[in-house]
Amino acid sequence: MATENSVMVFVQQDDGEIAEVSVELVSKARELASKVGTHVSAVLVGNKLQKAAEGLIPYGVDRLYTVEHKGLAHYTPVPYTKILVEIIKKHSPQIVLYGATTTGRDIAPRIASALRVGLTADCTDLQIGDYKSKGQQFDNVLYQIRPAFGGNIIATIVSPERKPQMATVREGVMKMNAPDPSFKGEIISEDVELGPEDFPSEILERVKGEKSVNLKGAQVIIAGGIGVGSKENFELIHELAHTLGGEVGASRAAVDAGYVGKDHQVGQTGTTVRPKLYVACGISGSVQHRAGMDESARIIAINTDTEAPIFQIANYGIVGDLKEVIPRFIKAFRAKA
């Protein structure tokens, strides 16, 4: 198996715990690699990584390059950048993917600058295709797809002239495959020389706060849009979510109107979700919003507009005023509880 030309994933970890977005990217890398006829590689940097490395291989990593050092347990930009740049230069992947987390958004531009290659931020989809420019044909190019102009259009960006092609990818937009315990991959320890000068910063204290909203993990989401009408009316969304044991979601328009905080935003410029039940209340169903929730197992839409696009993807549509419909929902559910 050649070591060059792979689809590579930077695997984000903290204290040995791998970020979910990195596993999502390995699943997507598997799909991309099959289309271009290559293999999946990954880079895992940290300390005491054996357990994390073994747990990642079954998701489809053919070659996992690890670098261990006691100073790498938590992300700091200088040594991590040096390591990634050296490994990328050594193994020459054609594509490198990073999660669009605070870590990924920090390290990816540093690497792009060091390698003098392109980088597309906050992608919501990745595809493989061909591209022709100025009479030159490029095959198996990475289509880097992301919202642009405030989410009003979807842009497809390519950077075929120099390798690797690099992108950061939003959390939750790529479907995580189930692990295959029978999958065989290699764990290869890489030797990158690190000296005191590579650790100019030191983490003295870490303070971790729990997220108040967990849309990605929610099985039930009650989402409100601009059609809710006011911040006061949005309390109905909270009440229904509480009754059903779900989380509160929102469209971008509702967030921009100040009905609820941005942490609740669902869509291409918010969080991508796949709950068992998604109830869209007063949400018209723009393309950007639907892209963030259209893989929900069951969708119920409540809207006064019979022509609202959300009804095109809803399993059940209710035409009516949510101020009347939601209280009936709550009453009916409590009567059965």
Secondary structure, 3 states (H helix, E strand, C coil): CCCCCCEEEEECEECCEECHHHHHHHHHHHHHHHHHCCCEEEEEEECCCHHHHHHHHHHCCCEEEEEECHHHCCCCHHHHHHHHHHHHHHHCCCEEEEECCHHHHHHHHHHHHHHCCCEEEEECEEEEEEEEECCEEEEEEEEEEEEECCCCEEEEECCCCCCCEEEEECCCCCCCCCCCCCCCCEEEECCCCCCHHHCCCCCCCCCCCCCCCCCCCCCEEEEECHHHCCCCCCHHHHHHHHHHCCEEEECHHHHHCCCCCHHHEECCCCECCCCCEEEEECCCCCHHHHCCCCCCCEEEEEECCCCCHHHHCCCEEEECCHHHHHHHHHHHHHHHC
